């Protein structure tokens, strides 16, 4: 084990964040380019785009719990999470390469319906991301103690990942989505492989935690866990509605002159959202959690995001106004992709972290599936595309209220020892 891991130094937190960053970057590319490609290159309707996006949640429902459960039990290639990060990262890079070549792939195999190939590529890409996302998050819980160090692990994860998400949207806005995709192929591959050379997993961790469980510690609080899932799911209905269908709002309300301008407006919007989402977790949210707790910090940020969405409904009459309000929404985004992982990790059996991380992911993928298969039809038929942000704002507000049912763990406001305990 390297010294930086023993001391839980900032470089270690940064390196530990890179595998999740790789998957986040792949997801950012998917968000920035998939709807744009389907709309501008293949002329799909909004509800058809929703069907393509539905492939990902379906992969997540199956992939994450299974991969999480397996990664809790196995050990090969020198790790518990490492093998899945390496395999998933490589597969994600390959599918990113396939994304702009959907038409070529379709012609090669003789498919007349482009949606078939698009769904296959999207499904495989999302399956690859899901194969890796669970282990990239679980490994943070594996190698950090509970309390403040655990929170730091997840807030640093979002700060590093979010910073590269900003880079993704900046590249898309400046150089175009095709350059972004091919750049992402290399980054995802490197960030999935190189960090695994510096992070050491403990083969004995599972046994040690199992022994702790027999003495009554580290058990699962199902009541709190289920309340957390319920609250988090409403956040993702709002977030996913924006990600998938915002292109419809831009086309109707902002009247872009070309497909390229549409892509640019979307890229800058998501860039701003992720810029705020990257800066806040480690430097703003984490210090606040030490004073008022994770849950209060999180529900406040989600409520602010709801206000940002409603602001777009009333004031989103220009791209500049939308970008300003997306910065407001970024406050909630910063919390959604960081704090719930830390909150959840202290309410479940630590020896089954991968499995519970997979179950936790259902609060993301089931809302995504609902958005793709149900909400898309309403948005497609709506005369006023403000409905997109009305739905988003309402579901985020509901989520904020539901988070009042979740109790904070005492350790969330206690500064624990910054070094890894013996045995890790």
N, C-alpha and C positions, 0 to 999 in steps of 0.2 A: 504494500500500500504506500502510495506517495505521501510525502509530508503534508502537502496541501490538502489532501483528503482527511488526514488525521486531525488537522487544525480547522477544517471547514473554512478555508480561506476563500476570499472573493474569486480568485482564479479558478478554484475548484467548483464553486457554484456556477461560474460562467461555463466551464467545460461540461458540467453535468447538465446544463440547459441545452446544449447543442443538438442532441438527438431529437428532443421535442421541437427545437427550432427547425430542424430539417422537415419534420412532418407539418409543422405550422406553415413553413414556406410553401410546401406542396399544396396545402389547403388554400393558402393565399392565392396561388396561381389558379387553382380551381375556381375560387370565388371571382377573381378578376377576369378570367378568360373563358370559362365554360359557357355561361349564359351568352356572352358576347359572341363566341364562336358559333353557338347553335343558332343565334338570332341573325347574325350578319353574314355568315358563310353558308349556312344551310337553310335559312328562312323558316325556322321553326316558330310556331305560335308559343305564347307564354305558357299555356297549359302543357304543351308538348315538352317545353324546357323543364317544366316541373316533373314530368315523367323521367327525364334523364337524371335529374337531381335525386329522384327517389331511389335510384340504384345504390347510392352511397349509404343512406340510413339502413337499407336492407342488409348491406354488408356489415354495418356496425352492430346491428341487433344480433347477428350470428357470430361475427368475428371477435368482437372485444371480450365478451364473457368467456368464450372458449379459449382464446389465446391467454387471457388473464389467469384462468384456472390452470391451464397447462404450465404457464410460466411460473406459477407458485410451486409446482411439484417437480419440475425437471431441472437438470443441470448438465449442460454440455457446452462445448466451445469456451469453457472457462467462465460460465455465468448462467444466471437464471433468466435475466431479461435480455442479456447481450445477444443471444442467437436470433431472437425475434426482431430486435432492432436492426441487425445486419441484414436479415432476409427481407423484412418489410421495407427498409430504406432502399435497397437495390431494386425491388419490384416497383416501388413508387417512382423512382427515377426512370425506369423503363416505360411506365405508363404515361408519364409526363411527355416523354419523347413521342409517344403514340398520339397524344392529344391533338396536335395540329395536323396530324396525318390521317385523321379519321376518314376523310374522303378517299385517300389513296388505299387505305386498308379495305374500305368498302368495295372499291372497284376491283381490287385484287381477288377478293373472295366472291365477287359477283352478287353482292347484296344490293337490291334496288331500294330498300328502305334504310336511309342513313341512321335512323333512330336506333336500329338494332346494334350497329357497330358503336354508336355513341354511348348507348347504355352499357355495352360490354366493357368499353374502355373506362367509363366512369365508375362502373362497378368494381373493376379490377384495381383502379387507382385508389378508390376509397377502401377497398379491402386491404390493400397494401398499407395505407395510412393507418387503418384500424389495427392491423397486425402490429404496427410499431408504436402507435400513440399510447396504447395501454402500458406496455413495458417502459416507454420513455418517462411516463408519469409515475409508474410504480417504483422505478429504481430510485427516484428522489426520496420517496418514503422509506425505502429499504436502507439507504445510507445516511439518513439524517435523523437525529433524535426528535422526539415530540416537542411541541411548543414553538417558541420563536425560531429555532433553527429550521424546523420543518416549514414554517411560514416563509422564511427567507428562501428556502429551496424553491417553493412554488412562485413566489413573487419574482425572484431572479429568473426563473424559467420564463415567465411572461415578459419580463423586461428585455431579455435577450431575444426571445422568440418574436416579440412584438416589434423590436427594432429591425429585425430582418424582414418582418412583414411590411414595415414601412418601406424598406428597400425594395421589396417586391413591387409594391404599387407605384413607387417612384420610377422604377425601371419600366413598368408598363406605361406610365404616363409620358415618359421622355422618349423611350426607344420602341415602344409598342409591345403588344402582348406576345407576338411571336418570339421576339428576342428574349422576353421575360421567361417564356417556357423553356427555351434551350439553355438559358443561364441557370434556371432552376434544376435542370437535370444534373448538372455538375455539382451544384451546391448541396442538393439533397443527398447525393451519393457520398460526398466527402464528410458531411456533418453526421451521417449515420455510422460511418466506419471509424474515422479518426478518434473521436472521443472515447470509444470503447477500449482504446489502448491505454487510457489514463485513469479510468474509474474501475476500482476493484470491488466486486461483489463478494459477500461472505457466504460460503457454502453452508456454514453452520447456523445462519440466521434463522432459518425455518424451524430447526430443532429448538433453539433457544426460545423463540417466541411461543412455540407449542408448550414448552415447559412453563412459561409464564402464564399461559392460558389455564393450565391445570390448577394454578394457585389463585385464579379468579380475576386476573388482570387481562387486559387486551381482548375483551370480549366485545360482541357487536350489540350496539344499542339500536335495535331494529325500528323502534318507534321514531327515534330522531332521524335515523337514516332514511326512512320512507318519507318523512316530512321534508327532509332536505331535497330528495329526488323530486317531489311534487312541486316545491317552490322553484327549483332550478329549471324544470321543464318549461314553465311558462316564460322564463327568460329566453329560452332558445326558440320558442315559437316566434317571438318578436324579432330576435336577431336573424333567424333564418328567412323570415318573410322579407326582411330588408335585403339580405344578400342575394336571394334568388330573383326577386321581382322588382328591385329598384330600377332596373333598366326600363321597365314600363313607365314608371314615374318620370324618369329623365326624358324619355321620348315624348311624353304628352305635355309635361309642364315646362320643360326647359328648351324645347324645340331645337335640338342640335342640328347643325347644318349637314353633318355627314356621319357615317358609321364610326369613323375614326374619332370624331369629336364626342360621340356618345361614349366610346371606350375611354377617352381621356377624362371625361367628367366622372365616370364611375371609378377610374383608377385613382384620381385625386381625392375623391370622397373617401374611399377605403384607406388611402394613404394617411389622411388626416385622422380618421378613426383609429388606425393602428398606431400612429405617432403618439397620440394621447394615451392609448392603451399600453404602449411600451414604456413611456416615461413614468407613469404613476405607480405601478405596483411596488417596486423596490424602494423608490425614493419618496413616495407620498403615502400610499395605502398601508404599507407594512409598518411605518412608524405610528400611523393612526390606530392600527389594530392593537398595538401595545398599550394604547391609552383607553380605548373604548371597546375593544374586542373585535373579532373578525365579523361576527354576524351583523352587528350594528353598522360597521363600516360598509359591509357588502350591500345590505338593503338600502342604505342611503345612496350609494352609487347607482344602484339599479333604478331607484326612483328618479334620480337626475337624468338617467338615460331616457326614461319614459317622457320626461318633460322635453328633452331634446327632440324626440320623435314627433310629439304634438306640435312643437315649434316648427318643424318642417311642414306640417299640414297647413299651418296658418301663414308662415312667412317664407316658405321655400319657393319663392317666385323667380329666383335667379340662382345660378351655380354658386356664386359667392355666398349667398345666404345659406344655401344647403351646406356648403363646406364649413361655415362657422358653426352651424348647428350640429354637424357631424363631430366637431371637436367636443361639444357638450356631451354627445352620445358616447364619446370615447371614454368618459369617466366610468360609465357603467360597464363598458366593454373591458376595461382594465381589470375590474373586479370579477366579472363573470368568468374570465379565462384564467384566473389565478386563485382567488380566495376559496371557492367551493372545494377545490382539491384538498387544501389544507384542513378545512373544516371537516370534510368527510373522512379524511385519513385517521382522525382521532375518535371516530365513532364506530369503527369496525375492527374485526379480528385482524391483527397485523400479520399473522401467518398466512392470511388469505387475501392480501392486499391486491394482488393482480385480479382475482375473481371479483372483489368488490369494486375495483376500479372499472371493470367491465360492466357490472350491473349499474354503476353510477353513470356510465356512458349511455344507458338507455334513456336517461333524462335529457340527453342531447339528440340521439338518433330517432326516437319515437316522435318528438316534436318536428324534427326535420321531415320525417315521412308524412306526418299530418299536413305540414305546409305544402309539400310537393303534390300530394294526392287529393287534398280537400280544398285548401285555401286557394290554390292556383286557379281552379275553375271559377271561383267568385271574383278573383282579381281580373281574369281574362274577360269576364262578362260585365265588369263594372265600367260605367261610363266615366267615372271620375277615379283616376288612379291614386288619389289621396288616400283611398281605402288601404293601400299598402302600409302607410305610416300610422293610420288610425288603428289598424290591427296591431301593429308593432307597439305603439304607445300603450294601448290598453292591456296587452298581455304582460308588458314589463311592469306596469303599475300593479297588476294582480300579483306578479311574482314578488314585488317588494313587500306587499302586505303579508303574503304567505311566509316570508322569511322570519316574521315575528314569532312563528311557531317553533323555530329552531333555536336551541339553546347553545350558547358558547361553551367550549371546554375551558376549565379554569386555567389550563396551561397557555391559552391564547394570549393572556396578558402578563405572563410570567417569563422573565428572561432566564432561559435555561443555559446550562453550560454549553459553550460554543464548540467544544471538541466532541468527537465521536466516542461513545462509551466503548469500553473494551469488548472485544468479540466481533466488532465490525471490521 
